[in-house]
Structure formats: structure tokens, C-alpha cells
Amino acid sequence: MSHASSRVRSGSGTPVEAPAELSTVRRRPTGPAMPGGGALVTGASSGIGAAVARRLAAEGGWRLVLNGRDRGRLEEVARGTSAVVYPVDLSGQDAERRLAEFALDSVGHVDLLVAGAGIGWAGPFSSMPEHAIDEVFDVNVRATLRLVRLLLPQMIRRGTGRVVVIGSLAGTVGVRDEAVYSATKAALGAFTDAVRYELRGTGVGISHVVPGVVDTPFFDRRGVPYRRSRPRPVPASRVADAVWEAVSRGRDEVYVPGWTRLPGRIRGAAPALYRRLAARFG
């Protein structure tokens, strides 16, 4: 059987062949990722990504690379830190590879990837434009998977590192008028679980941070503001705390706030009851 491999550049700019099989790597227990390494945060120009970037900078020791669409906002987040910025729209052609190469050139090796870039679209699926479907999947799923694929081999080769994928409660239970967004976040949750099984024993971990409603510009940018009285949005800094918990304690999955784990459990244990409740209150 043949195995595909990819090539990304190391910190010196030399192409590096990605290992094709995990079985060739010395087995180590997966633990928390400690400060002192290189970290790449996507979606860092605002919202959750910006809060995560500030939290990592405050913890100290990280050599940060920040990605987002808006250079001005990225530079504002990076101000007062040693972080470097790389503004690029991850829906663009080959954007993930260019970002991965920049990160490796800038910090030598990436010990932590926080995949926070994401966009939404609100409204009935029947009226959603085809280009919007493609864009939401390109940013939320394809770009994330490709970036993880580019950076994971160098973590495996060194036997240490962590990937943190920012999911959503919408991917756990599905949200009315957010069918495609919900589908992308569900895909990320399944992807994270599957990769975690593959990484067992390599010393590399992958975490899934699942926020509920977060007080960020996300809702305005998707075209429809958040109007519900409950659940109340939590600050982005609270999600950043959850990311740090996943990184520093080696947590596989963290829900923010903790009670948001409950709807998924009800859906799994009593799907008919869950659907009746969702139809009434969702």
C-alpha cells in the first residue's frame, strides 16, 4: 500500500517531508503543551481568536504567529507582544500552505495550533446562495483540515504538540436557520475525534473546545444579530480560558459554559424528547 506525504518548509526554509505513518514514531504519553514553543492562532483579528492570542501572550513563553483577514486588527492584537502577523483569507487558493510555511519560517516549529477561523451565514437553507455554502465550508472545514494536515507531521516527528479546534454548540445539536454552519462545526467535531484516535501514543494531542453563544462580532458579520434573551452570550475571554485549560491540562474536550454539554446528552439519550423541546424552544 502506498502512503501520501506532503512537504512543508522548516524554520530554515528547507522543504520537510511529512512522515507517512505514525507507527514509525516513538510512542509517548499525550500531555499538556507547556509554554516555550511556537504557536499559530487563526481567526486572531477579532472575537475568540483575538482573545486566545491575548491569553497566550499573557501566559508568556510562546512565540506567536497570528492569522486573520484584517491586517489592521491583527496588528492591534499583536501590539505590545512579540507576535508576528500574517493576514490572509483562508478561503483563498493555497492560503493554508502559505500560512504554514510562514509560521514555520517565523518560529522554527509549531507546538500549538489553535484553529479559530470561522464564518457563518444565517437564514433558511433554501435561500442560501451557493457561493455562501462554498465559502462557509472552505473557511470552517477545508482550511482547518488542510492546515492541521500541514502542521501535524512536524509535531508527530518531534513527539510533542497540540491542536485545538474551535467548534460550536451548533455542531452538537444543530441550530435553526444555521444549517450549513451547524454542518461545518459537526464535521470539525467528528474530525477531531477521529484524529485523536490516530494520535494515541504519539505524544501529540488534539482538543475540541465547544462554545455556546459568545459575545463577538460574529453575529453581525453573518448578517443577522443575536436577538435571543437566553442563553446569554459569554465573553470571548471565557472561551480563551477554556482553550488554555485544554492546552495546559491536556483536555480533549471543553464546553463553554459547562452546561452546554447537556443538550447533546439529551439528544443522544432521548432524541424524540430533544426534538420536541428544540421545536418549541429552539
C-alpha positions in Angstrom: 0.0 0.0 0.0 1.3 3.4 -0.8 1.1 6.4 1.5 0.7 10.0 0.5 3.1 12.6 2.0 3.3 16.4 1.9 6.2 18.8 2.0 6.3 22.0 4.1 9.3 24.1 4.9 11.1 24.0 8.2 12.3 27.1 10.0 15.3 27.3 7.7 13.1 27.3 4.6 14.1 23.8 3.6 11.3 21.5 2.5 10.4 18.9 5.0 8.9 15.5 4.1 5.9 14.7 6.2 6.1 11.2 7.8 3.5 8.9 6.2 2.9 6.5 9.1 2.5 7.1 12.8 4.0 3.7 13.6 7.5 4.9 12.9 7.2 7.5 15.7 8.4 6.6 19.2 5.4 6.3 21.5 5.0 8.9 24.2 2.1 9.7 26.5 0.0 12.7 25.5 0.1 15.5 28.0 -0.4 19.2 28.3 1.5 21.5 26.0 3.8 23.8 28.1 4.8 27.3 27.1 8.1 28.0 25.3 7.2 26.8 21.8 5.8 28.3 18.7 2.0 28.8 18.4 -0.2 29.7 15.5 -3.7 31.1 16.1 -6.1 31.5 13.2 -9.0 33.9 13.2 -7.0 36.1 15.6 -8.1 39.5 14.3 -11.2 39.6 16.5 -13.5 37.6 18.7 -12.4 34.2 20.1 -9.2 34.1 18.1 -8.1 37.6 19.4 -8.9 36.6 23.0 -6.9 33.4 22.6 -3.9 35.3 21.2 -4.0 37.7 24.2 -4.3 34.9 26.7 -1.3 33.1 25.2 0.7 36.3 25.2 -0.2 36.9 28.8 0.9 33.4 29.8 4.3 34.2 28.3 6.9 32.0 26.6 5.0 31.5 23.3 6.4 32.6 20.0 3.1 33.7 18.4 2.0 33.8 14.8 -1.4 35.4 14.3 -3.6 35.0 11.3 -6.7 36.8 10.2 -8.2 38.7 7.3 -7.7 42.2 8.6 -4.1 43.4 8.9 -5.0 46.5 11.0 -6.9 44.5 13.6 -4.2 41.8 13.7 -1.6 44.4 14.4 -3.7 45.9 17.1 -4.0 42.4 18.8 -0.3 41.9 18.4 0.7 45.3 19.8 2.8 45.1 22.9 3.8 41.5 22.2 6.4 39.7 20.2 3.8 38.2 17.9 4.1 38.3 14.2 1.1 38.6 11.9 0.2 37.0 8.6 -3.1 38.4 7.2 -4.6 36.1 4.6 -8.1 34.9 3.7 -8.1 31.2 4.3 -10.7 30.7 1.6 -8.1 31.7 -0.9 -6.2 29.3 -3.1 -3.3 27.6 -1.3 -3.7 30.0 1.6 -3.2 27.3 4.2 0.2 26.2 2.7 1.5 29.8 2.6 0.4 30.3 6.2 2.0 27.1 7.4 5.3 28.0 5.6 5.3 31.5 7.1 4.6 30.1 10.6 7.4 27.5 10.3 9.8 30.1 8.9 8.9 32.5 11.7 9.0 30.3 14.8 11.0 27.3 13.7 8.4 24.7 14.7 4.7 25.0 15.7 4.0 23.3 19.0 0.4 24.7 19.3 -2.2 25.3 16.6 -5.4 27.0 17.6 -7.8 26.7 14.7 -10.2 29.5 15.4 -11.0 30.9 11.9 -14.7 30.6 11.1 -17.6 32.4 9.4 -21.3 31.9 9.5 -24.5 32.6 7.5 -28.0 32.9 8.9 -31.2 32.3 7.1 -33.3 29.4 5.6 -31.2 26.9 3.8 -33.5 27.0 0.8 -32.5 30.6 0.2 -28.8 30.3 0.9 -26.7 31.3 -2.1 -24.4 28.5 -3.5 -21.3 30.7 -3.2 -22.1 31.2 0.5 -22.3 27.4 1.1 -18.9 27.0 -0.5 -17.3 29.9 1.5 -18.5 28.6 4.8 -17.2 25.1 4.1 -13.9 26.5 2.7 -13.1 28.5 5.8 -14.6 26.4 8.5 -13.7 22.9 7.3 -11.4 22.7 4.4 -8.9 25.3 5.5 -8.8 23.9 9.0 -8.3 20.3 7.9 -5.6 21.3 5.4 -3.8 23.4 8.0 -3.8 20.6 10.5 -2.6 18.2 7.9 0.4 20.6 7.1 1.4 21.1 10.7 0.6 17.8 12.4 3.5 15.8 10.9 6.2 18.0 12.4 4.5 17.7 15.8 4.4 13.9 15.4 8.0 13.8 14.3 9.1 15.6 17.5 6.7 13.7 19.7 5.0 16.7 21.2 2.4 19.4 20.4 -1.3 20.1 20.5 -4.0 21.2 18.1 -7.0 23.0 19.5 -10.1 23.1 17.2 -12.8 25.7 18.0 -16.1 24.1 17.5 -19.6 25.2 18.4 -22.7 24.0 20.2 -24.4 24.3 16.8 -22.3 21.3 15.7 -23.6 19.3 18.6 -27.3 19.8 18.3 -27.9 21.8 15.1 -29.4 25.3 15.0 -32.4 26.5 13.1 -31.5 28.8 10.2 -27.8 27.9 10.5 -27.9 24.5 8.7 -24.6 24.9 6.9 -22.7 26.4 9.8 -24.0 23.6 12.0 -22.9 21.1 9.5 -19.4 22.5 9.3 -19.0 22.5 13.1 -20.3 18.9 13.3 -17.7 18.0 10.7 -15.0 19.5 12.9 -16.1 17.6 16.0 -16.1 14.3 14.1 -12.7 15.1 12.6 -11.2 15.9 16.0 -12.4 12.7 17.5 -11.1 10.6 14.6 -7.7 12.2 14.6 -7.4 11.8 18.4 -7.6 8.0 17.9 -4.8 8.2 15.3 -2.6 10.3 17.6 -2.8 8.0 20.6 0.7 7.2 21.8 2.5 9.8 19.7 2.8 12.5 22.4 0.6 14.8 20.3 -2.9 15.8 21.4 -5.9 17.4 19.8 -8.6 19.2 21.7 -12.2 20.3 20.8 -13.4 23.5 22.5 -17.1 23.9 22.1 -18.6 27.3 22.9 -22.2 28.2 23.1 -23.2 31.8 22.3 -20.2 34.1 22.5 -20.3 37.9 22.6 -18.3 38.7 19.4 -18.8 40.5 16.1 -19.5 37.0 14.6 -23.3 37.5 14.6 -23.2 40.9 12.9 -20.9 39.6 10.2 -23.1 36.6 9.4 -25.9 39.1 8.6 -28.3 38.5 11.5 -27.6 39.8 15.0 -28.2 37.6 18.1 -31.6 38.6 19.5 -32.5 35.9 22.0 -32.6 36.7 25.7 -31.4 33.2 26.6 -28.8 31.7 26.6 -26.9 34.9 27.3 -23.7 35.3 25.4 -20.4 34.7 27.3 -17.3 36.9 26.7 -14.7 35.7 24.3 -12.2 35.7 27.2 -14.1 32.8 28.8 -13.5 30.7 25.6 -9.9 31.7 25.7 -9.7 30.4 29.3 -11.2 27.1 28.0 -8.5 26.9 25.3 -5.8 27.5 27.9 -7.4 24.7 30.0 -7.2 22.4 27.1 -3.6 23.3 26.4 -2.2 23.5 29.9 -4.1 20.4 31.2 -4.2 18.3 28.1 -8.0 18.3 28.0 -9.6 16.5 25.0 -12.9 18.4 25.1 -14.1 21.6 26.9 -17.6 23.1 26.7 -18.2 26.8 27.4 -20.1 27.2 29.6 -20.2 23.7 31.1 -24.0 23.4 31.0 -23.9 23.4 27.1 -22.8 19.8 27.3 -26.3 18.9 28.4 -28.3 19.4 25.2 -26.1 17.0 23.3 -26.5 14.4 26.1 -30.3 14.7 26.0 -30.3 14.4 22.2 -28.2 11.2 22.4 -30.2 9.6 25.2 -33.7 10.8 24.3 -33.8 12.1 20.7 -37.6 12.3 20.4 -37.8 14.3 23.6 -34.9 16.5 22.5 -36.6 17.3 19.1 -39.9 18.2 20.8 -38.1 20.6 23.1 -36.0 22.0 20.3 -39.0 22.6 18.1 -40.7 24.5 20.9 -37.7 26.5 22.3 -35.0 26.3 19.7 
